[in-house]
């Protein structure tokens, strides 16, 4: 066997696929820790190497791939518009850099989506988040209890003894809460699919729940409630008789719409009950200011940057007017609207909503509970996007692309085209 054949065999092996997935997930979710312990250049090099390795793996596995199903069309359109915004951006070099970062995470997510199935993906994310959350708790114990000194370079204030808020290795308490909720979903699905035993699952769920609580993030309560409602609704749909499933879906949709109307009507009371008045007031002031700048360039936006670049207009001027130092719009939808205008927002909504609808329909009819993971994570991303901009960069954007790809693989117009070419008719019959 030649060296080239050995390399191809290695790149196409199951062991390489698992190692690549674990490495990519660790780099993605541990990005804050990596950058603070090394540098942004080091982290960029890691992402570049993962991208190159991913391209090599996909090339070796090219016979397994369908060109039509490489990535969702809405994702490709959104990436294309972000790249096109270089033309009208206030800083073309920063826009290009921001786009490269976004494309890098998206490409890695696409690679994982094609070399790992849903259960393997859930297991890999579960293993990664177990380690990172345990590391977060360990560092918080070290800072807050053992040495009782803040760890400045990780922004850890050592508040564990006081009951929080803590942020672990994720930079902010809101990011820790966001990761903890994704971990709770993942650990629960692992347990239900018997991928891990109870002695591992129960402590994992307890760890994620404990850190979510200690994060003292107001958004965690909202995320937990939304995921709980979505889980209950999906359970009802999955157990409904097939002939009544559509009626149940519409009834649940009507209830959700009514609940949203009631929540909006009593939003001030809900915010006061959560004790998050100051946080929401800050966000409201920021969003109102952003809308003033959206009105200047409503259709194309100011150019794609992702997280706000220091020294770039209009971000610096918005912060100047508010006398603050915001690094995002604290809302993914407002961020996309500001940077890519109405066109970008519509594509972003299409990407997320199409993925959620597809994955929900698949999870409704397929027997294995593992298919519930994708819609539940997408619900988490959608709700969190109303309070943070995690889904337009880093781990949040990575998860959005991965879930969108997973949903598109199971239910898509491309599936019918591939079926016509191969003579295999796709079905959504219940599977084990």
C-alpha positions as CSV (number, residue, x, y, z in Angstrom):
1,X,0.0,0.0,0.0
2,X,1.4,3.4,-1.0
3,X,1.8,6.3,1.4
4,X,-1.0,8.1,-0.5
5,X,-3.3,5.2,-0.1
6,X,-2.5,5.0,3.6
7,X,-3.2,8.7,4.0
8,X,-6.6,8.4,2.2
9,X,-7.5,5.4,4.4
10,X,-6.6,7.4,7.5
11,X,-8.6,10.4,6.5
12,X,-11.6,8.3,5.6
13,X,-11.5,6.2,8.8
14,X,-14.1,6.2,11.6
15,X,-11.3,7.0,14.1
16,X,-10.3,10.1,12.2
17,X,-14.0,11.2,12.0
18,X,-14.4,10.9,15.7
19,X,-11.1,12.6,16.6
20,X,-11.8,15.4,14.2
21,X,-15.2,16.0,15.7
22,X,-14.0,16.0,19.3
23,X,-11.1,18.3,18.4
24,X,-13.4,20.7,16.5
25,X,-16.0,20.8,19.2
26,X,-13.4,21.4,21.9
27,X,-11.9,24.3,19.9
28,X,-15.3,25.8,19.2
29,X,-16.7,25.7,22.7
30,X,-13.4,26.4,24.3
31,X,-12.5,29.4,22.1
32,X,-12.5,31.9,24.9
33,X,-10.1,29.8,27.0
34,X,-7.8,29.1,24.1
35,X,-7.6,32.8,23.1
36,X,-7.0,34.0,26.6
37,X,-4.3,31.3,27.3
38,X,-2.6,31.8,23.9
39,X,-3.7,34.5,21.4
40,X,-6.3,35.2,18.7
41,X,-3.7,34.3,16.1
42,X,-3.2,30.8,17.7
43,X,-6.9,30.2,17.7
44,X,-7.2,31.4,14.1
45,X,-4.5,28.9,13.2
46,X,-6.4,26.1,14.9
47,X,-9.5,27.0,12.9
48,X,-7.6,27.2,9.7
49,X,-6.0,23.8,10.2
50,X,-9.3,22.3,11.1
51,X,-10.8,23.7,7.9
52,X,-8.0,22.3,5.8
53,X,-8.2,18.9,7.4
54,X,-12.0,19.0,7.0
55,X,-11.6,19.7,3.3
56,X,-9.2,16.8,3.0
57,X,-11.6,14.5,4.8
58,X,-14.5,15.5,2.6
59,X,-12.4,15.1,-0.5
60,X,-11.5,11.5,0.5
61,X,-15.2,10.8,1.2
62,X,-16.5,12.6,-2.0
63,X,-18.2,9.5,-3.3
64,X,-20.4,9.5,-0.2
65,X,-21.5,13.1,-0.8
66,X,-24.2,14.6,-2.9
67,X,-23.4,18.0,-4.4
68,X,-27.0,19.2,-4.0
69,X,-27.0,18.3,-0.3
70,X,-23.6,19.7,0.8
71,X,-25.2,22.6,2.6
72,X,-28.7,24.3,2.9
73,X,-29.4,26.8,0.1
74,X,-30.5,29.4,2.8
75,X,-27.1,29.1,4.4
76,X,-25.3,29.5,1.1
77,X,-27.4,32.6,0.3
78,X,-26.7,34.1,3.7
79,X,-23.0,33.6,3.4
80,X,-23.0,35.0,-0.1
81,X,-24.8,38.2,1.0
82,X,-22.4,38.6,3.9
83,X,-19.5,38.4,1.5
84,X,-21.2,40.7,-1.0
85,X,-21.5,43.3,1.8
86,X,-17.8,43.9,1.4
87,X,-18.8,46.2,-1.5
88,X,-20.7,48.7,0.7
89,X,-19.0,48.0,4.1
90,X,-17.4,50.9,6.0
91,X,-14.2,48.8,6.3
92,X,-13.8,46.1,3.7
93,X,-10.8,44.4,5.3
94,X,-12.6,43.9,8.6
95,X,-15.8,42.7,6.8
96,X,-13.7,40.2,4.9
97,X,-12.0,39.0,8.1
98,X,-15.4,38.7,9.8
99,X,-16.8,36.7,6.9
100,X,-13.8,34.4,6.9
101,X,-14.4,33.6,10.6
102,X,-18.0,32.9,9.9
103,X,-17.2,30.7,6.9
104,X,-14.6,28.8,8.9
105,X,-17.0,27.8,11.7
106,X,-19.7,27.0,9.1
107,X,-17.3,24.8,7.1
108,X,-16.2,22.8,10.1
109,X,-19.8,22.3,11.1
110,X,-20.7,21.1,7.6
111,X,-17.8,18.7,7.7
112,X,-19.0,17.2,11.0
113,X,-22.5,17.0,9.7
114,X,-21.4,14.8,6.8
115,X,-19.0,12.5,8.6
116,X,-21.1,11.9,11.8
117,X,-24.7,10.9,12.1
118,X,-27.1,12.5,14.6
119,X,-26.4,10.0,17.5
120,X,-22.6,10.2,16.9
121,X,-22.9,14.0,16.9
122,X,-24.9,14.1,20.2
123,X,-22.3,11.7,21.8
124,X,-19.4,13.9,20.7
125,X,-21.0,17.1,22.0
126,X,-21.9,15.4,25.2
127,X,-18.4,14.2,25.8
128,X,-17.0,17.6,25.0
129,X,-19.4,19.6,27.2
130,X,-19.0,17.2,30.1
131,X,-15.3,17.9,30.1
132,X,-15.6,21.7,29.6
133,X,-18.3,22.1,32.2
134,X,-16.3,20.0,34.7
135,X,-13.2,22.2,33.9
136,X,-15.3,25.3,34.5
137,X,-16.5,24.1,37.9
138,X,-12.9,23.1,38.8
139,X,-11.5,26.5,38.0
140,X,-14.4,28.3,39.8
141,X,-13.7,26.1,42.9
142,X,-10.0,27.0,42.7
143,X,-10.7,30.7,42.4
144,X,-13.6,31.0,44.7
145,X,-12.9,28.5,47.4
146,X,-9.3,27.3,47.4
147,X,-7.2,30.4,46.7
148,X,-10.0,33.0,47.0
149,X,-8.5,35.2,44.3
150,X,-10.0,36.2,41.0
151,X,-8.4,34.8,37.9
152,X,-8.2,38.0,35.9
153,X,-7.0,36.7,32.5
154,X,-10.1,34.5,32.4
155,X,-12.4,37.2,33.8
156,X,-13.3,34.8,36.7
157,X,-14.2,36.8,39.7
158,X,-14.3,34.0,42.2
159,X,-17.9,34.4,43.3
160,X,-18.6,30.7,43.8
161,X,-18.7,31.0,47.6
162,X,-21.3,33.7,47.3
163,X,-23.5,31.6,45.1
164,X,-22.5,33.3,41.8
165,X,-22.7,34.7,39.3
166,X,-20.0,32.6,37.7
167,X,-18.8,32.2,34.1
168,X,-16.4,29.3,34.1
169,X,-14.1,29.2,31.0
170,X,-16.8,30.8,28.7
171,X,-16.1,34.5,29.4
172,X,-19.6,35.6,30.5
173,X,-22.3,34.2,32.7
174,X,-24.8,34.4,29.8
175,X,-22.5,32.2,27.7
176,X,-22.1,29.7,30.5
177,X,-25.9,29.6,30.9
178,X,-26.4,29.1,27.1
179,X,-23.8,26.2,27.0
180,X,-25.3,24.6,30.1
181,X,-28.8,24.5,28.6
182,X,-27.4,22.9,25.4
183,X,-25.6,20.5,27.6
184,X,-28.8,19.6,29.5
185,X,-30.6,18.8,26.3
186,X,-27.6,16.7,25.0
187,X,-27.1,14.8,28.3
188,X,-30.8,14.0,28.5
189,X,-30.9,12.7,24.9
190,X,-27.8,10.6,25.6
191,X,-29.5,9.1,28.6
192,X,-32.8,8.4,26.8
193,X,-31.0,6.7,23.9
194,X,-29.0,4.6,26.3
195,X,-25.8,6.0,24.9
196,X,-24.5,6.5,28.4
197,X,-25.5,4.8,31.7
198,X,-27.4,6.4,34.5
199,X,-24.2,6.7,36.7
200,X,-22.8,9.1,34.0
201,X,-26.0,10.7,32.9
202,X,-27.3,11.8,36.2
203,X,-24.1,13.5,37.5
204,X,-23.8,15.1,34.0
205,X,-27.3,16.6,34.2
206,X,-26.7,17.7,37.8
207,X,-23.4,19.4,36.8
208,X,-25.1,21.3,33.9
209,X,-28.1,22.3,36.0
210,X,-25.8,23.4,38.9
211,X,-23.7,25.6,36.6
212,X,-26.8,27.0,34.9
213,X,-28.2,28.0,38.3
214,X,-24.9,29.5,39.5
215,X,-24.5,31.5,36.3
216,X,-27.4,33.7,37.6
217,X,-28.2,34.5,34.0
218,X,-31.7,35.9,33.5
219,X,-31.8,34.3,30.1
220,X,-31.3,30.8,31.6
221,X,-34.8,31.0,33.1
222,X,-36.3,31.9,29.7
223,X,-34.3,29.2,27.9
224,X,-35.2,26.6,30.4
225,X,-38.9,27.5,30.2
226,X,-38.9,27.5,26.4
227,X,-37.1,24.2,26.1
228,X,-39.4,22.7,28.7
229,X,-42.5,23.8,26.7
230,X,-40.9,22.6,23.4
231,X,-40.1,19.2,25.0
232,X,-43.6,18.8,26.3
233,X,-45.2,19.8,23.0
234,X,-42.9,17.4,21.0
235,X,-43.7,14.6,23.4
236,X,-47.4,15.1,22.9
237,X,-47.0,15.2,19.1
238,X,-44.8,12.1,19.1
239,X,-47.3,10.1,21.1
240,X,-50.3,11.3,19.1
241,X,-52.0,8.8,16.7
242,X,-50.7,9.4,13.1
243,X,-54.2,10.3,11.8
244,X,-54.5,13.1,14.5
245,X,-50.9,14.3,14.4
246,X,-51.6,17.3,12.1
247,X,-54.5,18.5,14.2
248,X,-52.4,18.3,17.4
249,X,-49.6,20.2,15.6
250,X,-52.0,23.0,14.7
251,X,-53.5,23.1,18.2
252,X,-50.2,23.4,19.8
253,X,-49.1,26.1,17.4
254,X,-52.2,28.1,18.3
255,X,-51.5,27.7,22.0
256,X,-47.9,28.9,21.5
257,X,-49.1,31.9,19.5
258,X,-51.6,32.7,22.3
259,X,-49.0,32.3,24.9
260,X,-46.6,34.7,23.1
261,X,-49.4,37.3,22.9
262,X,-50.0,37.0,26.6
263,X,-46.3,37.1,27.4
264,X,-46.0,40.3,25.4
265,X,-49.0,41.9,27.1
266,X,-47.6,41.1,30.5
267,X,-43.9,41.6,29.6
268,X,-43.2,44.3,32.2
269,X,-44.6,42.1,35.0
270,X,-42.6,39.1,33.8
271,X,-39.4,41.1,33.6
272,X,-40.0,42.5,37.1
273,X,-40.7,38.9,38.4
274,X,-37.4,37.7,36.9
275,X,-35.5,40.6,38.5
276,X,-34.0,41.5,35.1
277,X,-35.4,45.0,34.8
278,X,-32.0,46.7,34.4
279,X,-30.7,44.1,31.9
280,X,-33.8,44.5,29.7
281,X,-33.8,48.3,30.0
282,X,-30.2,48.3,28.7
283,X,-31.2,46.1,25.8
284,X,-34.2,48.2,25.0
285,X,-32.1,51.4,24.8
286,X,-29.5,49.7,22.6
287,X,-32.1,48.3,20.2
288,X,-33.9,51.6,19.9
289,X,-30.6,53.2,19.0
290,X,-29.8,50.5,16.5
291,X,-33.1,51.0,14.7
292,X,-32.1,54.7,14.1
293,X,-29.1,53.5,12.2
294,X,-31.1,50.7,10.4
295,X,-33.3,53.4,9.0
296,X,-30.4,54.9,7.2
297,X,-29.5,51.7,5.4
298,X,-32.6,49.5,5.7
299,X,-32.1,47.1,2.9
300,X,-28.4,46.3,2.7
301,X,-27.1,47.2,6.2
302,X,-23.7,48.6,7.1
303,X,-21.7,45.5,6.1
304,X,-21.0,42.2,7.9
305,X,-18.6,42.3,10.9
306,X,-20.0,39.7,13.3
307,X,-19.1,40.8,16.8
308,X,-18.6,44.6,16.7
309,X,-15.2,45.8,15.7
310,X,-13.6,48.5,17.9
311,X,-13.2,51.7,16.1
312,X,-15.7,50.9,13.3
313,X,-18.7,53.0,12.4
314,X,-21.6,52.8,13.3
315,X,-20.7,50.6,16.3
316,X,-18.5,53.1,18.0
317,X,-21.0,55.9,17.5
318,X,-23.8,53.7,19.0
319,X,-21.7,53.1,22.0
320,X,-20.8,56.8,22.2
321,X,-24.4,57.8,22.2
322,X,-25.2,55.2,24.9
323,X,-22.0,55.8,26.9
324,X,-21.4,52.1,26.9
325,X,-19.1,49.4,25.4
326,X,-21.4,46.9,23.8
327,X,-19.6,44.3,21.6
328,X,-22.8,43.1,20.0
329,X,-26.4,44.2,19.6
330,X,-27.4,41.7,22.4
331,X,-29.8,40.3,19.9
332,X,-28.9,38.2,16.9
333,X,-31.8,39.5,14.8
334,X,-31.0,43.2,15.5
335,X,-27.3,42.5,14.7
336,X,-28.1,40.9,11.4
337,X,-30.6,43.7,10.6
338,X,-28.0,46.3,11.4
339,X,-25.2,44.6,9.4
340,X,-27.0,43.0,6.5
341,X,-30.3,44.9,6.4
342,X,-33.8,43.5,5.8
343,X,-32.4,41.1,3.1
344,X,-30.0,39.6,5.5
345,X,-32.6,39.3,8.3
346,X,-35.0,37.5,6.0
347,X,-32.3,35.0,5.0
348,X,-31.3,34.5,8.6
349,X,-34.9,33.9,9.6
350,X,-35.3,31.5,6.6
351,X,-32.2,29.6,7.6
352,X,-33.4,29.1,11.2
353,X,-37.1,28.6,10.6
354,X,-36.7,26.1,7.8
355,X,-34.3,24.1,10.0
356,X,-36.7,24.2,12.9
357,X,-39.7,23.1,10.9
358,X,-37.9,20.3,9.1
359,X,-36.3,18.9,12.3
360,X,-39.6,19.2,14.2
361,X,-41.5,17.3,11.5
362,X,-38.8,14.6,11.4
363,X,-38.7,14.3,15.2
364,X,-42.6,14.0,15.2
365,X,-42.7,10.8,13.2
366,X,-39.4,9.0,13.8
367,X,-39.4,6.7,16.8
368,X,-35.9,7.3,18.1
369,X,-35.7,10.1,20.6
370,X,-32.3,11.2,19.2
371,X,-34.2,13.1,16.5
372,X,-35.6,15.4,19.2
373,X,-32.1,16.8,19.8
374,X,-32.0,19.0,16.7
375,X,-35.3,20.9,17.2
376,X,-34.8,21.4,20.9
377,X,-31.3,22.9,20.3
378,X,-32.8,25.1,17.5
379,X,-35.5,26.3,20.0
380,X,-32.6,27.2,22.4
381,X,-30.8,29.1,19.7
382,X,-33.9,30.9,18.6
383,X,-34.9,32.0,22.1
384,X,-31.4,33.0,23.1
385,X,-31.1,35.0,19.9
386,X,-33.6,37.4,21.3
387,X,-31.3,38.3,24.2
388,X,-27.8,37.6,22.9
389,X,-25.9,37.5,19.6
390,X,-24.3,34.1,20.2
391,X,-25.9,32.6,17.0
392,X,-24.0,34.9,14.6
393,X,-20.5,33.9,15.7
394,X,-18.5,31.2,17.4
395,X,-20.2,28.2,19.1
396,X,-23.7,29.6,18.5
397,X,-23.2,30.0,14.8
398,X,-21.5,26.6,14.6
399,X,-24.5,24.9,16.3
400,X,-27.0,26.7,14.0
401,X,-25.2,25.5,10.9
402,X,-24.8,22.0,12.2
403,X,-28.5,21.8,13.1
404,X,-29.6,23.3,9.8
405,X,-27.5,20.8,7.9
406,X,-28.8,17.9,10.0
407,X,-32.4,19.0,9.4
408,X,-31.8,19.5,5.7
409,X,-30.4,16.0,5.4
410,X,-33.6,14.4,6.7
411,X,-36.2,16.5,5.0
412,X,-35.4,18.6,2.0
413,X,-36.3,19.2,-1.7
414,X,-32.8,17.9,-2.5
415,X,-33.8,14.5,-1.1
416,X,-36.5,14.1,-3.7
417,X,-34.0,15.1,-6.5
418,X,-31.5,12.5,-5.2
419,X,-34.2,9.9,-4.9
420,X,-35.2,10.6,-8.6
421,X,-31.6,10.1,-9.7
422,X,-31.1,6.9,-7.6
423,X,-34.6,5.4,-7.9
424,X,-34.9,5.3,-4.1
425,X,-38.0,6.9,-2.7
426,X,-37.4,8.8,0.6
427,X,-39.8,8.1,3.5
428,X,-40.5,9.5,6.9
429,X,-41.9,6.3,8.4
430,X,-41.2,5.7,12.1
431,X,-37.8,4.1,12.6
432,X,-36.1,2.5,15.5
